[in-house]
């Protein structure tokens, strides 16, 4: 186990640290190439969270000398030995133009998590909050939603397997570590899943800009699933018809809609606000 939490590693006081030397044998001789297996995760929050996640298999851990000094490698219990490399060598392994901040790990994909296993981990009538994304396809948006959902104690994010991007470095970096702690629950059919968990006491509440009721006027207690549609398109017809309630976030007529991750943040804040008053 790590001797310090991820939060402590990133936000702790600045101390004088041992200077690390880069491996001079590593030379930037090749352009970016996709690894044979696994995904490159990059950025401090995402990498430290992946290193601390026992569900991950880490095969490589690359870090520049400057980043190694900033992160204090001696206090990171990594499952593999870190390689100190120059920036060009690191960037040859990663997708073009990614913001890596000097650190990357090559990690296996996360294991599949079944939605019923998540629900079973709570009491029969526990007031669980889930989030469902109806064909959201921007990895950075999904990552930002993961980060927000983790901040508001959501228990899982339901996504249709078809049309939802696989986990990636861009998604993991936007999630800032939340990908390792908040399960993405991939399902074959979102509508059928919403119908199935209704039998377990979950009410589906869909966000729709044309709904009559504001989200702040909706009772958000109990077991609920907040359902968000794809950016620009909104909820698909069958998904919208399957929701038990439709609500909107009132905004100025000068703007047509909100960014998907912003809509998720506002809605989950309202859920948290209502529940904190009880």
Secondary structure, 3 states (H helix, E strand, C coil): CCCCCHHHHHHCCCCCCCCCCCCCCCCCCCCCCCCCCCEEEECHHHHHHHHCCCCCCEEEEEEEHHHHHHHCHHHCCCCCCCEEECHHHHHHHCCCCCCCCCEEEEECCCCCCCHHHHHHCCCCCCCCEEEEEECCCCHHHHHHHHHHHHHCCCCEEEEECCCCCCCCHHHHHHHCCHHHCCCEEEECCHHHHHHHHHCCCCEEEEECCCCCEEHHHCCCCCCEEEEEEECCCECCHHHHHHCCEEEECCCCCCCCCCCHHHHHHHHHHHHHHHHHCC
